[in-house]
Amino acid sequence: MNNFMATGEFSDSAHMSLSSREMEIIDLVADGLTNQEIAERLTISKRTVDNHVSNMFTKTGSKNRVALLNWAMDHGKICRDGFNCCSLPDSDQVDSSDL
């Protein structure tokens, strides 16, 4: 079954997890940096940043940077101006005694 919806976006079940580098780049995109500025900040090539951003578009079903940031906020990946700022532990950091 194809997880691509009629709206042109992927359903939640189609979302793949993002790498730590991709999450780092999303944070910098949210700060308003261009791909070139991100590359300079992370000391990687702009082409590498372009590839990461493209991969994130594919993984999240986003068509542009605004949609990517909306996806990240909706999924608790980024926090902006006090909105969506709960701190949930990563799944590998949850201790069974906490349950």
N, C-alpha and C positions, 0 to 999 in steps of 0.2 A: 504494500500500500504506500502511496506517495504522501509524504507529510507536507507537501506544498499546498497551501490553501488558495482558494479562488482569489483572495485579496493580493496574492503575490508574496505572502509572507509564510514562513515556516511555522508549523505548530510547535508548542513547547517540547513535544517529544523528539523533535528533530534537532534541538539545540545540543551542540556538543560543548564540552567544557573548554574553557579558554585557558591557555598556558599562563604561567606567571608573567612572562614577558608581554603577552597580549594584554593582561590586566594592567601592567605598568604603562603600556602605551595608551590604553583607554583613559587612565587617570590623567595623562598628559594631554590627550585630546580634550578631555573635560576642562582642563586648565586653559584651553584655547590655543595650544601650540599647533603650528603647522607640522607636516611630516618632516620638513627640513629642520625645523627647530627641535623636534623630537630626536631626530638622528644625531644632531649635535649634542644634545643633552645626554643621550645614552652612548655616545661615541660608537655609533654604527652607521652604515650607509643609509641614505635616503631610500634607496631601492629596497633595502631590508625592511624599513618602516612601511613603505608602500605595500610590500608583500604581506606583512603582518596585518595591516589594515584591511587589505583585500580578503585575507583569510578570515578575519573577524566578521566582515560583511557576509561571507558565505556561511559561516558557522551560526550566525545569529539571524540570518535572513534579512539583514538590514541593507538598504539601498544607498545610504549616505551616512555622513558623520552624525547628523542630528538623530536619525533613526537608531544608530548604534548607541548613542548616549541614552536615548529613551529606553532601549532594551536593557542597558546596563543599570539604569535606575530602577526599572521595573523588576529586575532580577536581583536587586540588592548588591550590585557589584560596585557602585559608586554612590557617594553622598554629595549632595549639592545644597549649600545654604541651609543646613539643618534639616533638610527633608531626606527621609529614607536613610537615617544615620544609625540604625540599630547595629550593634556589634554582635554578630553571630559567629561562634567558633567554626572553623573549617571542620568538615566531617571527620577528618583524620585526627582532630584535636579533641573530639568529644570523648570524655571518660565515661565508661558504663555506670560509674557511681553517680554521675550527674543526672542520669535518667530516672 
